Amino acid sequence: MQVSWRTGLGVALLIGVAGATAGGAALLLRAVPVVPPVPKQVNPAAVAPVVPVKPMPTPAPSAAPIAKPDAMVVRRVLPIEGPFTHGRWVWDEAGAPATGPLVVTIDLDAQVLSVFRDGYEIGAAVVLYGADWKPTPLGALTITQKDADHVSNLYGAPMPYMLRLTNDGISIHGSDVQEGAATHGCIGVPTAFARKLFAVARLGDRVIITNGKRLAMGGASTG
């Protein structure tokens, strides 16, 4: 803070009667200096310093989008020869890490389920899914229950190696996977494949269901 004042001599005209003469009154004009006011003392420590504001630097553009901390990045896809038709499946853990997060992806449009461990695909199968009147839900789900000998309490049908995904019964389980068949919203896989998936899956593992969204090498899951 800066304190300033105006200095100088102000002139006041004092008009007084100096005396009387026979010729009349004589007027005396006198210039009087004006004393400038004493400036108020300011404690420098009480005055906040003025800090210049520096412009924030513009962040450099990222070369590639940053995946979420828990996103799964595809590091290997199993080679599948010939048409991947109903009833076919593959399972190969060779070359994949023995441990790591397990993520199951299901693309209803391609009718394919893939199992990834730490980003390495270890299994894939052609699946059945819900009919139009009982569609399979989309989104990121988690396995909440495992039951190798489950039987549906709604339809009385066996659901071997069941991995529950929702509270209303949507799950992955062994089925007779044939072209033209459908489920009541569940994901049906060949029973031999379901047995292998059941053995490696744990409660809390993620299951991402999409409709037309496929992951390629280097792609990251968004669920």
NORBEL-V232214 format. One record per backbone hydrogen bond with DSSP energy under -1.0 kcal/mol. CO is the residue of the C=O (numbers start at 0). NH is the residue of the N-H. Records with the same first field share a line. If there is no record, write none. Layout:
CO = NH ; NH
This chain:
15 = 27
18 = 25
23 = 20
25 = 17
42 = 45
43 = 46
67 = 70
71 = 220
73 = 217
75 = 120
82 = 84
84 = 87
87 = 125
89 = 123
92 = 95
100 = 117
102 = 115
103 = 207
104 = 113
105 = 209
106 = 110 ; 111
110 = 126
111 = 106
112 = 124
113 = 104
114 = 121 ; 122
115 = 102
116 = 119
118 = 74 ; 75
119 = 116
121 = 91
122 = 114
123 = 89
124 = 112
127 = 187
128 = 182
130 = 133
138 = 208
140 = 206
142 = 203
144 = 163
146 = 149 ; 161
147 = 160
149 = 158
151 = 155
156 = 151
159 = 173
161 = 146
162 = 171
163 = 143
165 = 168
169 = 164 ; 165
170 = 186
171 = 162
172 = 188
174 = 176
177 = 180
182 = 130
186 = 172
187 = 127
188 = 174
189 = 193
190 = 194
191 = 195
192 = 196
193 = 197
194 = 198
195 = 199
196 = 200
201 = 204
204 = 142
205 = 103
206 = 140
207 = 105
208 = 138
209 = 107
215 = 218
218 = 73
